[in-house]
Every structure is written in C-alpha cells, then in structure tokens.
Amino acid sequence: MTIAPEILKGMDIFEFLKLDELKDIAELAKLGEFEQGDLIFKEGERAEKIYMVLEGRVAIEIEIYPGKRVPVYTLAKGKFFGYPSLLRTRKFTTYARCLDKVKVVSIVADELVDKIFKKDCRRGYLVMKRNAELIAQKLSDTRMQLLSQL
C-alpha cells in the first residue's frame, strides 16, 4: 500500500510540514499491521525505524524488574514513537506493545536521513526539533506516570 502525504500530515512528527514536503518522505513509508498483544519492539533491540500509529493503540512500557512491565503512556492515531532510531544511541529503552489490532506507518530512519534530511537540512532540522519536543513531552508523561505508581 502506498502511503499518501496526507496521512503523514496527520502525524504529530510531520504535522508542520507542507504536503509537497511530505511527498518524498511518503515514498519511504511502509504500512505494518500487528495483532493485539504483539510487541513492535523490545528494550535493548537496535532501533532502525520510526513508527506512527494509523489505527489502534500502542502502550509504551518500561520494565521495572524482570518480567514486570508497566505502561508509561499510550499512543493512538497520529502519534509518533521509536525516536531512538533518529538518535546516535540507536537502542530502544522501552517496549511497544499493541493494545488492539494496530496499523502503523514506519520509515527506516537511515533512509529518511540519507535520502531526505542530508539533501534538505531545513526539513531535517525541523523534524529533529519536533522530535526533541515530543521526547520532552514523553519524558514529562513518564515522570507523571512513575510518580503515580508511588
């Protein structure tokens, strides 16, 4: 399935870009489907893709001790996750578990950087700035969730 630029425009990581700026990014995007309970990624795995929720809900969880994970936030339609793929560390520090049947749009981070951002530094800067804003919000959400567990 081809991902239309309009779909990417509805995602929080790309919402500020114009449709014509999303055309070449959309060409890199792929649709993925997961069943309820599936893990999209696990803590410690190499982070290679960014993800955006198209349908369903995804819980981002942290492991507090072996075998015990707690959700720190839940993502629904239009929400981006998998940000370590765009960072130097390239390791997931959380689990992404499907709460429902889920459809996601994914993009291989290296392709996004090499084919788009290196040629258009302005777009790369704007997306990375938005990425930082979203990370800051997720850290705040995580902090609040952890405090509620005390």
ABEGO torsion letter per residue (X at the ends): XBBBAAAAAABAAAAABBAAAAAAAAAABBBBBBBBGBBABBBGBBBABBBBBABEBBBBBBBABBGBBBBABBBBBGBBBGAAAABAAGBBABBBBBABBBBBBBBBAAAAAAAAAAABAAAAAAAAAAAAAAAAAAAAAAAAAAAAAX
